[in-house]
Structure formats: C-alpha cells, structure tokens
Amino acid sequence: MVFFSLVFQTAASTIIPPDSCPDHTGKIAPYLIPVLWNDIEFTNEIPQVQEKVLIVTNRELISRKNHLMFNNHRNKDKVYYLVVFKKGDKWMIQQASDFEEAFAQVDDLSPNLFYVHGYGTSFPGVISEALTLKRFYNVSVIAFDWPSKIPNVFALTNYRIARKNVLHSTPAFAQTIKAFNAYKKNHWNGYKVNSSLLLHSMGNILLRESIKKGLLSGKDFRAFRTIVLNAPAVQLAGHKKWVEKLTAEKVYITSDKKDWSFIGLWFLTFKRQLGGSDAKKNAANAFYINFEKAAGNNHNYFLNAKIMQKDAHISIFYRSLFHNKKIDLKNECLFQKTDKNTSSLN
C-alpha cells in the first residue's frame, strides 16, 4: 500500500558537474504556478493579454455549485478548445469553436511547444504546468489534456482507469495533431516558426497508439522540428518499430533507471518501460538521453525547480530543444557518451 502511493511521487537529487565546467548552481528555476478551481472562471471575453495558453481537453464538462468545471472522466464525443489567461486574481477560460480559432489567439509566431502530460494531472494542474512551461521556457504552449487520475482511488485501480482513458483518448489526440498541422500550413507559410512536441510519461501512449492504429502517419509529425519522448511510460519491447516512423528532424528519448515511478510501474505491469530502462535495440532516428546522474529518482525533472536550482544542465537541455539550438552531445560538460546514439546528462 505504502509502496504504491509512491508510484508517481517525485524527489530531488544533486547534480555534480565536472570541475572544469561552468557553475550553474543557483540559477532561475520553474516554480509551478498554483491554480485552484476556486480561481477559475469561464468567460466569453476575448483575451487582450500576452500571457495565455491553449488547452485541448476531452474531459467531461459539468455544472456544479453554480459554476462549470471539468471533471476526471472522459467525454466520449467532444473535445474542448480553451484559451486560458489571467485577469486580476482569476484564471479565465474562453471556449473556442475549433482549434484554429483558439490557437489564433495564442499564436504570436514565437517558438511553440505542444505538450502532453502524464499520469495524475488534474485540470487545474494542466493549467499550472502549461503556464509554467510558457514562462520558464519562453514558448507558446498548446497542452493536450486527458483525464489521468481519479482522486481517492487505490493506486492499482487508478492506473487501470488512467490507462483505459489514455487509450480511448488517442483519436482526440490524433485529431488535435492534424488540426495543428492544418494551422501551420494555413498560417505559417513563409514563416520559420519552431515547433516542438513533448509527451511526458503515460502521455507517450497516445503517440504510440496513434501510430500503431494508423490514426497518424510519419508525415503528420513533420510539423515538429523536435519530438521528445520524456520519461516515456510505454513498454520498452517493440518501441523501435513505431519510433522510427516519426519524421521530425530530431527525436529524443529520456530515461532514468532510478526514477521511482518506473520502479512502481514494474510492480503494476511486470513490463520494462522505455523511460526506466537502458534500451538495447535502439531506434535509428532517435537520441537516447539518460537522466540518472542529473535527476536521480525524480520523474518530472523538466519542471522541477529544486533540481534546476542545484544545476541548470536540465533546463539548458530543454531550452535548447524548444528554441532549436544545437545540442552538442560531444560537450563533456553536459554529456557523457555511452553508446552510438546514447548519452548521459551530467
């Protein structure tokens, strides 16, 4: 019981860079922006502020205590396109009719990040993560949200519900990727706008299933210069076949054998996970980055302030990816080469 409560828990670890490398301790870190349901309101107002994010969700929309809210169950028939922005002390949600209408309010031709969260994220949590990613990495954010946890439910039952939800959310995810492609074709012709796709943990199941089921093909990912399979909670065996269908310029897969989440997930599935193992049969088009030294047993290391305050190597890595900066895997201050297309982040 106690162990299962730790399945998706996070923790910090100290990074010790080589003596000859610059000291990155004490740098700015991405503290999560707190968002509560009591601070969220729906509006028809067109946002006039710069800080706004797009959230696409297939959660159920319900009415409760004279206000609307998204619950932790999947809407089988509808996807919502939501522009989220802050007005005073409130987080405002403006619902659009489709992806194009919604993203037009968020798009400013800056580098953009299409983000898919993992297990255990509430709807306010999605807003928090999307806004934190926008502020810290200076990108426009499109977040695909799916119901990934039921509160106060035993871990094994919760995992099974979440897995069922993520599998059934695949068509909505594929629909959103295609809408993003259409937007880029219609609005960015002649503009060099950098787009990245980051799928975290169980969110990678959406990517795998959309490819395996034929809902998306390789050409659907050409809109993204970089794809990051971040701590992917997908089965290690067989990943090579579907990952090699991704046609982005750069594909990165991060892993960490010390990650408590994957230790717990082993006892739930008895299957080795891509994000918690050293891959042997690697996809030829991907770079594998081991975060064991840098992140210790942490799972959400791309958003962990405590880790990044001790050393900025993790933030340097992600910021470079999202802004199409060259990742020099031969830089011994940041990486240690362990195999042909496998490196360890120091």
ABEGO torsion letter per residue (X at the ends): XAAAAAAABBBBBBBBBBAABBBABGBBBBBBBBBBAAABBBBABBBABABBBBBBBABBBBBBGGBBBBBABBBAABBBBBBBBBBEABBBBBBBABAAAAAAAABAGBBBBBBBBBBGBBAAAAAAAAAAAAAAAGBBBBBBBBBABBBGBBAAAAAAAAAAAAAAAAAAAAAAAAAAAAAAAAAABGBBBBBBBBBBEAAAAAAAAAAAAGABBAAAAAABABBBBBGBBBBABGAAAAAAABABABBBBBBBAABAAAAAAAAAAGBBBAAABBBABBBAABBBBBAAAAAEABABAAABAAAAAABAAAAAAAAAAAAGBBBBAABAAABBBABAABBBBX
